[in-house]
Amino acid sequence: MRTQIVIIGSGPSGLMLGQLLHLYGIHAVVLETRSREYVLGRIRAGVLEQTTVQLLERAGCAERLHREGLVHAGVEFCFDDRRHRIDFKETVNGSVVIYGQTEVTSDLMNARANAGAESFYEVDNVVLHDLDTVAPRVAFRHGGKNLELQCEFIAGCDGFHGVSRPSVPQKVLKTFERVYPFGWLGVLADVPPAHEELVYASHERGFALCSMRSRSRSRYYVQCPLEDSIQGWPDQRFWDELRSRLDTDTADRVVTGPSIEKSIAPLRSFVAEPMRFNRLFLVGDAAHIVPPTGAKGLNLAASDVAYLAQGFSEYYAHKSMRGLDLYSPRALARVWKAERFSAWLTSVLHRFPDQDGFSRRLQLAELNYLTTSRNASASFAENYLGLPID
């Protein structure tokens, strides 16, 4: 089988790239090791930067987002038993949209199906060949048959544990990593949110976040030790712990209910350089991970897609490699700014195991400065809403 581009991974980045390429008249095939149902069942981020919204609009997949998404013009920081709001409209005249990654994936998946674009789900034994040539190949097994796709380029959108990054020779790739000594215990529940905007809480007992997926479905998190297990966190313990880390007013507004999903996620910062090896391009989590504190994961993947789609468009329209040659440096420049912001916000809001009283006072001073200085608030808002895709 032949195609112009093979996209490995059918998460939001792979599907978004596939949809844009389809609109550009470029043929691409998507390969995914999991089933459609599994992909749609993954619970992930829900804060979309304006640049991500614009990319979904360009892909023709933003109608439901605009109908059901929640536009937020600010966030609240909770510390010292008080909430302190940062107003996005007042500081940088912007906003974010709350719309779950599952919904983004569903919209993109439906668009691909409606376009009749080719996808293979539940594939295994995926192997990348001839990456150092102008005619790479992807071998895989599907439906009990061994198949092979001959192509011109490969987009590795298959996440941190996928096959794309390990296919790059180790001598070529340089990696940078920071692993945090705690995790996030997340609970999804069909209860109304405790607040109309996100609340980030920094407390002596640890970090907490009040988020939502809709006006009737909430997503809450509390910082917990990495060695904790889900079995050690029955619902009532979670709700009690969440309330203990919030200001009194927000805690009183928390509506409890049975969890419909509960998980513990480790936090890490990770970057692989470069994001290109000859005809293979790494996209999203295959190349970089950020702690979820800054809500950058999905949005960074979307900006990668924007750069790469532009490069492919230039190549097939004008036979110019310029955009593809610039992909890695352009993407990495934005990645490292997001890594900086996410690591900083994580360090300010979380309780670290070796933290002493002095360090805690510095955190509180930083939060106080952030929420009382117009310049500091504007800097935060500029980064939180997403830097331009230049």
Protein Blocks (a to p, Z undefined) as FASTA:
>chain_A
ZZfbdcedjbfklmmmmmmmmmnopacddddfbdfklmmmpccdfbdcfklmmmmmmnop
ammmmmmmccdfbdcddeehiacdddfklmnopadddddfklmmmmmmmmmmmnopacde
hiahiacehklbcbdcddddeehiacddddfbdcdfebjklmklmmpcfklpccdddddf
bdcdddddddddfbfbdcddddfkbccddddfbfkbccddddddfkbcfklmcfklmmmm
mmmmpcfklmmmpccdddfbdcdddddddddddfbehjaccehjlloccdfklopmmmmm
mmmmmmmmmmmmmmmmnopaklmmmmmmmmmmmmmmmmmmmmmmmmmmpccfklcfklmm
mmmmmmmmmmmmmklmmmmmmmmnopadZZ
